[in-house]
């Protein structure tokens, strides 16, 4: 069933709506209801002029309640009426335009206050960015420790490793004696340094650090996992850290740094990607300001070793000469899917057409995705890397999405409640008749 409430046409008042449309000189629907109760659809629907529509209001016409019933029960009528109502969506009600000039003058004053509020809001975000720059330096010490543990440079202390997880609690409930064994293993971990705990009398070799830390994170995060191709994985196994540097000064922005160990694919030890941000309102449209936004990005050149560039592939084709009938082999290099295309982002168009920058849909989509990924890595992945490695952050994100969906469903439920009878003090609620 369609909903007309967003247009100011409650479902219970469709008959009144049709009557008012006719009285205002608008066209309405002419419906031949046919025999009542035969369950058949109306066979004809046509637009009638105002003079005919006026007859609906005459004492001899069909009662509005009957007209409403006919409309609500006929699919063709509903479809036609819905089409008419859809055409009204987004149109002004005319209320603002009908206000006296003195009231419109006051509205202009409120808009000027709103612009000043937006300007203050921009200053607020500038100070927030300054705080981010300040605390980023404090976070660096923790990120250094994380890098050292992940890459097996140091072994964390016993105090660093004290952490009671839900898995530990379950195991403790199943067998309290196992806790003593865990303590012994934890105590020996720092001394062994290259050995794992003893299992059935055999010693297993322990890998350094946390193997596949960043690769696992990429695979756990859908938007990043979609970027990673099979030929990217051997290279990403050499990724040992990701960091962010905030740009200080008038130009707000940040740079993502990807650190790699020596590998067979490129000579770079660091690949970086910079993002430029805008934190001031647009003078031509100040009310669209919602905070800092990324406006551009710039990658870096990857120094690929010979025949190791995974972002391109070579296609070989045979060409036949029309006149001589001879053939030759032609090679062509084309771009292919790869995570490392991330460091070669599309350029935002700078040419203006009729005073506006033109941007094709494909480029716009690529830029939007690039900005989203950059923001995700800076805002979520780097600060909470271990939680994305274990998958806990993924669960939190899913809970947030479910909460948003529940909120939307709640709003829809509230709209449905609009048709409930109003509460009247002193009046008893109707009794519930159970069958």
N, C-alpha and C positions, 0 to 999 in steps of 0.2 A: 504494500500500500504506500502511495506517495505521501509526502508530508508537506503541507503548505504553510506551516507555522512560521518558517523563516521569512515568508512574504507577508506576514500579518493576516493570513487566512487560515484560521483554525479549522480542523476537520469538521467540527460540529456546525460551522457557519458557512459551508460551501454554497448553500442555497442563497444565503444573504449576499455572499460575494458575487454570485451570478446576477442577482437582482440589481446590486449596486453597479456592476459593470454595464448592465443594460441602461440603467438610469443615467450613467455618465456618458452614454453614447458609444460605448465600446461594443464590439461584436461578442456574441456568446454562441453557445453550441445549440443547434437544433437537433433534438434527439427524438426519434420515434420509438417509444418504449415497447410497442407491441403488446400483446396480451400479457397482463400481469400474472406472474407466478408460473409462466410456462418455461422459465429457465433458459430461454433463448437470448442470444446477444442482440443488441440493436443492429438493424441492418443498415441504417443510413445515418451519416453524420455530415452535416454541412453547416457552413457559417451563414447566419442570417443577419439581415441588416437591423439597424437600431429600431426602426418603426415596428418591425415584427417582434423584436425582443421586448418592446415596451408592453406588448400584450401579456407578457409574463406577469406583470404587476397588476393587471386588471382583475377585478373581483371574479370574473368568469374563468380566469386562467387556472392552471393546475396549482394547487397549494405548494408553497415553498418546501414544505417538508416532503411532499411527494416528489418534487423535482430533485431534491437532495438525494432521496432514496434511489431514484433512477440513475443519477450520476454515479453514486457510490457502487451500484450493483452492475454497471455496464463497463466491461473492459475497454471497449473502443472509446467510450466517453472519457474514462479515466486517462487513457493515453493522450487523447487530444487536449484535455484540460492540463495534463502534466506538461505537455509541450508548450502550451501558452504560458504557464507559470514559470517554466525554465527560462523563457525568453525575458522574464522580468528580473531574474537574478542579477544582482550587481547594480541595478538601476537605482538612482536616488529616489527617496520617497517624496522629495519636494519640500520636506519640512524646513531644512536649513534655508533653502531659497525663499521660503515664504515668510521668514522672520523679518521684523522691522529693521530698518537701517541702523538704528541705535544699538540693537542687539548684535547685529553683524559686526559693528564697530568694536564691541567688547570682545567678540570672538577673535578678532585680529590681534587684540592685546594679549589674549591667552596664548595665541600662536607665537607671539614674540617672546613671551615668558618661556614657552616650550623650547624655543631655539636656544635661549640662554641656559636652560637646564641641560640641553644636549652638549653645549660647550663645556659646562662644568663636568659633565659625565666623561667627556674626552680627557679632561685634566685628571680625573680620578684614575682612568685606565693608564695614563702616563705614569702616575705614581705607583700603580700596581706593577707596571713593567720594571720600574726602578727597584722595587722590592724583590721581584723575580731575579734580577741581576745580582742583588745582594746575597740572596739565599742560595743561588746557584753555586756560588763560591764555597758556601758552607756544605752543600751537598757533595762537592767534589771529593772530600775526604772519604765519605762513605762509598762513593762510586769507585774510588781507587781500591778500597778493600774488596769490594765485590769483584772487580777485575782480577785482582791477585788470586782470590779463591777460585773463581771460575776457571782460570788458566793454570791452576796448580802451582803458582809461584810461591804461595805460603799455605800452610795448613792452619785453619782456624783454631783458636784456643778452646779449651773445654767450656769456659764461661760463654764464649761466643756461640757454642753449639747447644746450649741449654734451651730447649724448646719443647713444650709438651703439646703434641698434636692430638687430634681426635683418634687417630689410629693407635697412638700410644695408650690412650685411655682404654680402648677396646681390648687391646692385648693385655693390659693390666688386669682387667676384669676377668679375662679368660684364664690367665695363669700368672699369679703374683710372683712366682719364682723366676719368671723370665726377666723381670726388672733387674735383678742382680746381675744376670748375664749381660744385659744391655750396658749396665754401668761399667762392667769390666771391659767390654769391647770399646766403649767410648774412651776409657782411660788408656787403652793400648793404642788407640788410633794415632795419637800424636807421636808415639814412639816408633811405630812401624813405618810411617811415612810412605812406604811403597808397597805395603801389604794390606790385604783386607783381613776381616776377622776369620778365625779358624773354623772351617766347616768339615766335619767328619774327619778330622785329623789332617786335612790337606790345606795348603796355603794357596790362595788365589791371588793373582797379581791385580793390584788396584790401579785403575787409570788415573792420571793426574787431573785434579780439578773436577769440573762438572762437564763431561763430554756432551757436545751438541747443544750447549745452552742456548745460544742465539738462534740456531737453526730450529730448535724445538719451539721457541717462541714464535718464529715466523709461521710455522705450520699450525700452531694453535690459533692464530689470529687470521680469520678468514680473508680479510682484504689483503693481507700480506702473503698468505699462502697461495692465493690466486696468482700473484705476481711471480712466484718462484717456479721455474721450470726444472725438469730433470737435469739439464746441462748446467744449471746454476748451483746445484747442491754441492758438488765437489769444491767449488770456489767458496761458497758460504761456510763450509766447514773450517775455513781459515779465518772467519770473522771472530775476533776475540773481544770486541767492545764497541759500544755505541754511546756517544756523548752528545750533549747539546751545549752550545755557547750562545748566550744572549748578546745582542748588539746593544751597546751603550751609546747614548747620544741622541740626536734629534731623529734619526731614521730608525724606527723600531723594527726589530726583526730577530732572527736566530739562525744558527748554522748547525746542521746535523753532521757529526763526524763518525765515519765507519772505519774502524781499525782492523787491519788484516796482517796476518803473519806472512812470511815469504811463501810464495806459491808459484805454480807453473803457468799462471794465466796472465798476470800483469805485474808491473814493477812497483806500482803505488803501494805505500804502506798505509795511507789514509785516503779515503774517498769522502768528499764533502758535498753538501747540498745546502745552499743558503736560501732563506725565505725573507722577502720584504713584506712589511706590514704597514697598514694605514690605521691611525687611531684618531683621526679628526673627521668631523662630519663633512659630508659633501655640501658645498654651498648651494648647489642647485636643488638638492633634495635632503635637507638636514634631518627630516623626520624619519628617514630610513636608517639612521645610525643606530646600531645595536652593539657597539663595542669594536675593538680592534679586529681587522680582517686581513687575511693574507692577500696580497695583490700581485705577487710575482715570485718566481723562484729561478735559481741559477745553479746548474750542476757543475761538474768538473770533467776534465778530459782524463779518460782512463788510458794508461799506457799499456796497451795489450801487447803481449808477446806474439811472435809470428804464428799465424794460423790458430790463435787461441781466443779470438774475439767471439764471444757467444751471443752478441747482440745482432750479428749478421750471419747470413748464410749465402753460399755461392750456388747459383743455379746455372747448369750447363744446358744449352739448347743447340740443336742442329739447324742451320739455315741453308736452304737450297737456292742456288742462283737460278733465276728464271730463264735466262738466256743460255748459259753454258751447261746448266744441269748439275754443276758441281756443288758439293756441300762443304760447309765449314762449321767448326765447333765454336760457339760464342758463350762466354761466361758473363754472368751478371750478378752483382752483389745486392741483396735486398735485406731489409731489416726484418728481424724475427723476434718473437716474444722472449723476453728475458727480464729478470729482476733488475739487471744493470742498466736497463733503459731508464730507470728511475733517476739516473745521474745525467740524463739528456732530456730534460722536460721540454714540452712544446713552448714556443714563444708566444706571448700575448700579442695580438695585432696592435700596431701603433698607427696605421693609416686611418684617417678619419674620412667618413663619407657623410656629407650633409651635416658636418659638425659633430657627428657621433662615431665612435669606434665600432667598426663592424667585426663581428666574431661569429664564425660558422659554428654550428651546433656540435660538430665532432671535436673541434678545438676547445670549445667551452666545456664539454664533458671531460676531456682529458685534463684540463687545467683544474677543474673542480675536484676531480679524483686525486690529482697530485697534491693540492692544498690540503685535502682531507687526510691523506696519508702522512704528510709532513706534520700536521697538527697532532695526529694520533701518536706518532713516534715521540714527539716532544712532550706531549701532555700526559700520556698514559704508559707507553712502553718503557721508556727510559726510567722514569721514577718507580715503576712497579714491575720491573723485569722478572723478578723471582716468582711473582704471583701469576704472571702470564706463562712462565715456564711450567709451573705446577698445574695451571688451568684454573686456579681459584679466581683470578681476575675475570676470566671468561664467564664463570658462573655469576659473579657479581654483575657483570654487564648484562647478562641475560635476565637477571632479576630486575634490573633497572628498566629494561625494555618491557617486561611483563607488567611492572608497576605502571608504566606509561599507558599500556594498553588497558589496564584496569581503570585508570583515571578516565580514559576516553569512553569506556563502556559506562562508567558512572555518570558521565555527562549526558550520554544518550539516555540513560535511565531517568535522569532528572527531567529531560525534555518530555519523556513519556508521562512522567508524573504531572506534567502541566495540565493534563486533562482530568486529573482527579478532582473530586468536589472539594471546594474550599472548606476549611475548618470553621465551624460556627460554634462559639462558646455556648454551653448550655444545651446543645443539641446532641442527643444520643446517636452514636454511630449505628448504621444499619446492622441488623443481626445477620450472622452467617448461617445460611441454610445449607445443611449438609444432607446429601442424598443418602 
